[in-house]
Amino acid sequence: MTKTAIERYVSSAVDHGRATRIGDSRACNVAYGFIAEALKALRGTPDRGEAALTQLLSHPDESVRTWASTHLLPLNETLACRVLEGVAANSGPVAFSAAMVLKGWRAGRLKVP
């Protein structure tokens, strides 16, 4: 179950990043729904998905790293912020998203499931 959830999480995060880059909001919403479903399965594991999300922080796709680090924030804030800062240092819409996640988290406005 967890392997399937991780695979779904990764493929959906990649799809979300692709849709973000081309401005396809409908595809973004669909991908987000699949990310949320996969995250729910990961949160149901004894470590709340921490091991799986931590492993994804080194994924080559910046959207996967951004989603994984966002969902890791309540479990390992220091590591998650470091990865988000790395993505945010780049350019493009995914980098902008990473910067906004950091800003919202640090301001206490972002609630991560």
N, C-alpha and C positions, 0 to 999 in steps of 0.2 A: 504493500500500500504506500509506504513512504517513498519508495523509489519512483513509483508512478506519479505521486504528488510532486516530487522534485522535477521529474521530466516535464510534467504539465506546467509547473511554475516557470521553468526555464523557457519552454517554447512560447508560453504566453507573454513573458516579459520581453522576449525577442520581438514577438509580433507587436506588442505595445510600443516598443522603441521605433520599429519600422513605421508604424502608423503615426506616431508622434512626429517623426522626421518629415513625413509627407503631408501632415495636417489632416489626416483622416480621423475625425473625432468619433465616428460611428465604430470604426475598427478598434480605436483606443478603448471605447467603452466595453466592447465585446471581450477584448483581451483582458481588461481589468477584472471583469467578472470571473474569468478563468483563473486569474492570479489569486483573487479572493477565495475561490473554492479550494485551490491548492494550498493556500496559506492556512485555511481552516483545518485541513488534514494535518499539516505540519504542526500546528498549534496543539493538536490532539496527542502528540507524542510526549513521552515523559520529560524531554528537555525543551518542550514548546517550539521545536524546530531550530533551536540554536545551532546545533552541529551542521545541519543541512544548509542553513542560511550562511553560516560562517564559511563553509566550503565554497559557496557561490560567489563570495567576495573576490575571488581570483578569476572569475569567468571572463573570457575575452570580450564579451559584449557589455558595453557600458550601461545599457538599460537593465540587464540582469543584475549587475553590481549595484545599480541605484535602487532597484526594488528590494534586493536582498538586504542591503545596508539599511534601508528605511525600515524594513520589518524587524531588523535586528536591534534597532535603537533601544527598545525597552529592556533588552537582554544583555547587551554589551555596547553601551553608548560610546565609549572611547573608540573602539575599533570601527563601529558603524560610522561615526563622524569622520574618522580619518579617510575612509573609503569615499564617503560623500564629498569631502573636500577635494579629493583627487579627481573625481568625475567633474565637479563644479569648476575646476581649474581649466577645463577644456572649453570649447565653444560649441554652440548648437543647442537645440531644444532640450535634449536629455540633460546636458550640463546645466542649463537653466533650471530644469526641474530639480536636480540635485541641490542646487543653491537655494531654491525655495523651500525644499524639505528641511535643510539645515536652519534656515531663517525661522521657519515655523516651529521647529522643535526647540530651538534655543529660546524662542520667545514664549514657549509654553502653550502655543496654540494648536500644535499638532498632536492628535491622539492616535497612536498606532495600536491596531488590534493585537 
